[in-house]
Amino acid sequence: MGRNVVRGAVAVVAALGLAGVSGCSDSGGGKPEAGGTKGAAPLKWGECEAPTVAEGGGQAPPKDWECATLHVPLDYAKPEGETIPLALIRAKARDKDKRLGSLVFNFGGPGGSGISTLPGAAKEYEALRSRYDLVSFDPRGVGRSAPVRCEDDKQLDAYYAQDSSPETPAEEKAFVGNIDKYQQACKDNSGRLLPYVGTENAARDLDRIRQALGDEKLNYFGISYGTELGGVYAHLFPKNVGRAVFDAVVDPTNTSEEGALGQAKGFQLALGNFAQDCVNRGDECRLQGSTAKEIEDNIIKLQKSLADKPIPGIGGRMLTDSAATNGIAQALYSKELWPLLEQGLDEADGGQGQLLMTLSDALNGRDQQGHYSNIGAANTAINCADFKDRFTLEQTKAKLPAFRAASPVFGDFLGWALMSCTDWPVPGAWETPDVSAPGSAPILVIGNTGDPATPYEGARKMVERLGPGVGVELTYKGEGHGAYNSGDKCVQQAVNSYLLDGKVPAADTVCTPSQNPSGTPVATEPPPQGA
């Protein structure tokens, strides 16, 4: 579901990364610097292969797309030492005479593959392709960029089938045992990589990518976790920031616990909006309940029923309460998926769990052949490399009441997920990331009031932490995860005008789809925090 469970899904399908350096300021100490990490060799672009299983699989992109590999240091403290490959993909700008350079995308996760995501999402960014090469990449630890590997497909089927909200001592013991087993597999299969997959190293990789692309400045479009990565980049390399957009913004002031609690509230808000929409449609709604609360109460009853007696899912797998909750969360990432959620809940009430299981599989990165991408493994590894928090069983149980109060549907699952990094073999880097970026070019920061995975408040916090004169906030009063991909003309006009023409929208611009069909951004006071 956002950064931890998960920090931000890739598009609506997922949930849940070095050549010499100049000077000692790029030794990994984390201090801001004006210059880049010098030494990236020019890229050799060639034909793209189909995405690997680790990237989520699928067909090869169209012939006009190109792929390349950039080798970067595994450890930036040892820039002349071992290197790892970063996989990149691009589609060249259509108007070569007016080309502005490259626009680099990160779609979130952490753990999402840019190689598999960008070609499928490219139509949404066609206006930007007029003057930019559209570029994305698999960050370190992801896809084909030295991927983190943990459990195999069969083991992951069992891992995701576990009870993720244990209620008895025996269930708690099984839950902790499954986490221990998973973490041991990560250590056994990828222990050498685990210390180096954190966001700060990925940000340094971004500057290598910028150089290899031949761009003086990094033009960047970060979505969900990609906003956190972009904020860390802006902190490290403020003078290298070109035109940048942060959409579906991760709150940089949140610890891992605060982020998970915020997501509990965010997903509960989105579920309430979904339920109210169903009620508003009257007899067209397939779910029982005359109020949003009644619909939510019936969902809770379904969860409890599935905890006691799972129903048939796909193949021999059963739909458990954990899988059903995953499926519900997945569908809340986009309003376009609400009809599937309604249908899936209705069918599950009738004893058929295939649709909710399909949605759950999408969140976990499982394809129809039973193969998993590495998004789950990468997500855990990056989160645990970044955040210092490590919660014991007793600490986690003590925090559950607050999570349950925030969300009767998602609270238990997000609360228990605090143990994802317990006993992880690598210490975390920070309590919260430093995204202060004095001297950076303006960064357009977009918050969506109905976003479940990255709650709206995070946009204002990102603007504050970027510092005076850097962050420019735009509010979208919509539903789903992110704003630009909603198709809202007002949001897209503001973003396109900045990226293509350098026109920064007025601070505190608000886009309200139902009240502003013309698509003209309106400068006004933002809604209260938490709206």
C-alpha positions, -999 to +999 in steps of 0.1 A: +000+000+000+028+035+000+062+033+015+062+004+038+031-015+028+040-001+003+057+033+000+039+039-032+026+016-058+038+017-094+010+031-115-020+012-102-005-023-106+021-027-078+016-015-044+058-022-031+191+004-068+287+033-101+333+052-126+351+078-106+340+107-084+354+141-079+365+152-045+357+137-011+322+153-008+307+124-027+320+098-003+286+089+010+285+113+040+252+127+029+262+164+028+247+186+000+270+194-029+267+217-058+285+195-084+276+161-097+293+127-095+317+130-124+328+101-145+297+086-161+305+072-196+282+079-225+254+054-230+252+029-258+216+026-268+202-004-286+171-025-291+150-034-260+143-069-248+110-078-231+109-071-194+123-099-172+103-118-147+120-097-120+106-066-138+071-080-140+074-095-174+053-085-205+060-077-241+090-059-255+083-021-260+077-007-295+107-006-319+112+032-314+122+026-278+158+021-269+176+005-239+210+009-224+231-001-194+250+022-171+276+008-147+278+026-113+297+019-081+282-006-058+296+015-029+301+052-035+327+052-007+348+031-030+341+047-064+369+027-081+357-006-067+330-030-078+303-018-101+267-028-107+245-023-138+216+000-141+191-007-168+177+023-187+150+028-213+140+058-234+117+071-262+132+100-281+115+134-283+093+137-313+103+173-321+141+171-324+144+208-332+127+219-300+141+191-278+147+203-242+167+172-231+157+141-211+129+138-186+137+110-161+108+092-144+106+072-112+072+057-107+076+046-071+075+015-049+102+015-038+110-014-060+090-006-091+106-012-125+108+018-148+118-004-177+084-022-176+063+008-164+072+037-187+063+021-221+029+011-208+023+046-193+038+066-221+005+076-236-002+096-205+030+116-211+027+120-248+025+158-245+058+158-227+074+136-253+070+164-278+101+181-264+117+155-240+133+121-244+112+101-219+136+081-198+132+057-169+153+030-152+154+001-128+169+016-096+196-004-079+182-036-064+152-036-088+144-056-119+175-061-139+196-036-120+214-060-096+180-072-082+175-082-046+164-118-044+147-134-014+122-163-015+112-182-047+078-183-062+065-213-042+078-198-010+062-164-018+029-180-023+031-194+012+044-161+026+016-140+012-010-166+023+000-162+060-022-145+085-009-109+085-030-099+115-024-126+141-047-128+171-034-157+191+000-166+205+003-194+180-006-171+151+019-145+164+047-172+165+039-182+130+039-146+118+073-138+133+087-171+120+076-163+085+092-129+087+124-145+100+124-170+072+119-143+046+147-121+059+171-150+061+164-158+024+171-121+016+204-124+035+213-157+019+206-147-017+214-110-016+234-102+015+262-085-004+238-060-020+216-052+010+239-024+025+239-005-007+203-003-020+191+027+000+177+059-014+208+080-010+228+057-032+199+057-057+200+095-057+237+094-065+228+070-093+204+096-107+232+121-110+253+095-129+223+090-152+220+127-157+256+129-168+254+098-190+224+113-208+245+144-215+222+168-195+235+198-176+205+196-153+182+167-142+147+172-154+126+148-133+091+134-128+088+115-095+057+097-084+050+084-049+083+070-035+098+088-066+091+121-048+112+110-018+140+099-042+137+133-059+138+151-026+170+134-015+185+141-049+176+178-046+193+178-012+225+162-024+226+181-058+205+213-055+224+230-083+218+201-107+180+202-104+163+213-136+125+212-140+111+187-115+076+175-106+067+155-075+033+138-077+017+117-049+041+130-024+057+110+004+058+130+037+095+135+044+088+143+080+074+109+088+092+080+105+084+046+092+058+042+120+042+076+112+041+068+075+023+035+081-002+052+104-008+079+078-014+052+052-039+035+076-058+068+077-054+074+040-067+040+029-096+043+053-105+077+038-103+063+003-125+033+013-150+056+028-151+077-004-156+045-024-184+033-001-201+067-003-199+067-041-216+033-040-244+046-018-249+076-040-256+053-070-285+037-052-298+005-066-269+004-091-245-004-062-241-042-058-230-039-021-253-043+008-257-012+030-277+020+029-248+041+043-211+042+037-206+029+073-228+000+067-208-010+036-176-007+056-190-027+084-199-055+059-163-054+046-151-059+082-175-088+085-161-103+053-125-100+067-135-118+099-153-145+079-122-151+057-100-152+087-120-181+100-128-198+067-110-187+035-129-191+002-116-203-032-093-179-050-073-188-080-061-223-088-055-241-055-049-209-036-075-197-011-086-161-005-076-153+031-084-121+049-049-109+042-052-115+005-087-098+005-073-068+023-044-066-002-069-067-030-091-040-015-060-017-010-049-023-046-082-012-060-082+020-040-051+032-059-073+043-088-109+054-091-109+034-123-106+003-103-136+010-080-160-010-102-137-040-099-136-036-061-174-034-060-176-066-081-149-084-061-165-077-028-199-088-040-185-120-054-165-127-022-197-123-002-210-151-024-181-173-018-160-166-049-126-149-043-110-149-078-113-112-085-100-100-051-072-126-054-063-111-088-061-076-073-040-089-044-016-107-069-012-074-087-002-056-055+023-084-047+038-085-083+025-120-091+017-128-128-008-153-141+019-180-145+027-178-108+060-159-111+067-129-088+086-098-098+112-087-073+091-056-062+084-071-028+120-080-021+133-047-033+107-028-014+117-044+019+154-041+012+152-004+004+128+005+032+150-013+057+182+002+044+166+037+047+148+037+081+164+030+115+132+019+132+132-018+143+102-029+163+100-059+186+068-080+189+059-063+222+064-028+208+043-037+177+015-050+198+015-019+219+010+002+188-019-017+174-047+002+191-036+034+174-036+017+140-070+001+147-084+035+156-071+050+124-086+022+103-108-007+113-102-023+079-064-017+073-051-009+107-042-043+119-023-052+087-004-019+086+004-021+123+018-056+121+038-046+090+060-025+114+079-057+120+091-060+083+125-047+092+129-064+127+163-082+128+171-070+093+209-076+088+216-040+077+211-009+099+189+019+086+203+052+075+178+077+089+148+085+111+135+107+082+151+118+050+167+152+045+152+169+015+163+205+022+175+219-011+186+256-008+196+269-042+175+244-062+153+254-091+116+254-083+100+220-078+063+215-085+047+195-056+013+180-062-010+167-034-042+148-040-068+152-012-081+116-018-048+098-021-048+066+000-011+057-002+005+091+001-019+113+021-025+149+011-007+164+040+027+151+027+027+176-001+027+206+022+054+190+044+076+184+014+072+220+003+082+231+038+112+208+040+125+217+005+129+252+018+119+288+008+116+294-029+119+258-039+087+238-035+055+251-052+024+234-040-006+224-062-037+207-048-058+183-067-092+176-051-095+141-065-094+104-058-067+077-063-030+076-060-015+106-079-029+135-099-013+138-133-024+102-143-060+110-133-064+128-166-074+160-150-069+188-175-061+214-149-033+194-133-019+183-166-019+219-180+000+231-149+026+204-152+030+206-189+033+244-188+061+241-163+080+212-178+076+224-214+077+262-211+092+268-177+061+286-163+058+279-126+021+279-115+010+302-087+016+288-053-014+271-037-031+265-070-061+242-066-076+220-093-111+208-087-124+186-116-161+190-111-159+227-107-133+235-133-140+215-165-121+240-186-088+228-172-076+262-162-055+262-130-071+284-103-049+301-077-068+300-043-063+291-007-056+253-003-081+232+017-073+227+054-047+201+061-062+166+063-090+175+039 
